[in-house]
Amino acid sequence: MNHYQQNQARDMHANQPMPLQYYTLVDPFVVQTLKSVVGKMLIVETTKDTIRGQLQDVQPDHIVLTAGDSTFFVRIQQIVTIMPI
């Protein structure tokens, strides 16, 4: 491989996008506490609004609430406060 071909090969690899890696922070104490109130009615205040509903499920990154006929998937990182009803 001559010098031109080496530079061309190097430049080709330099233009390749790096693979994306996603990270989420998990607070195990919050997840554990939320799991202890699954099935109960809660008021969940988020950075956007407040939802009053029954806690259906808890995952490391989100919770599932039902309020009437609606289901809400709320990211735990967006939760400000939680109050049992």
N, C-alpha and C positions, 0 to 999 in steps of 0.2 A: 504494500500500500504506500503510495507516494505521499508527500507532504500535503498536497491539495486534498487528496481523498481522506486523510486523517482529520484535517480541519473541517471538511464537510461532514464527516461522521460525527465529530464532536459537536458541531453546531446543531445537527439534527437532534441529538440527545438533549442539548441544552434547551431546545424549544418544546420539549415534551412537558405537559403539565404534571405537576406533582399530584399523586392521589390524595383525595380529600379524606381527612380523618375527623370524625365528630366525637366530641366529648360532652358528657353531662355530669354535673356534680350531684352526687346522691348523699343525702343526709340520712343515715340509717336510723337515727333516733326519731326523726319526723315520720319516716315510713313505718317504723314499729308502732309509734303512737297512733298513727292513722289506722293501721290494721286492727288496733284494739277497739275502734269505734265503727267498723264495717257494719252496715245495717241500721245505723242510728241516723237520726235527723241532725243536720248540721247547718250552720250559717258559715259560709266560706267567703271571706273577703279576699279578692285578688287585686292586682295592680290596676285592673280595668273596671271591675264591678263586683257586686255581691250576689251570691247564689245561695238560696235556701233550698236544701233538698236532702235526699237520703243517700248516704255513701254506699255505693254498690261494690266498688273494687279499688284496690290500691296497688300500683306498680311502682318500680323504683323512680320513674320520672313523671308520673301523672296519677290522678285519681279520676274515678267515674262517679258522677252524681246524677240522680234522677230527680227532676222537679216537675211534677205533673206528668205530662206525656213527653217531656223533653229529657234528653240525655246530654250531659255536659262532660267533656273530657278536659280536665284542668291540669296544666303543668304545675308540678309541685313548686318549681322555682318562681311561679307567679303568685303563689299564695302568701298573703300578708298575715291574716289571722284566721283561726278556726274556732268556732264556738258551738258546743253541743246545745241542742234545743231541749 
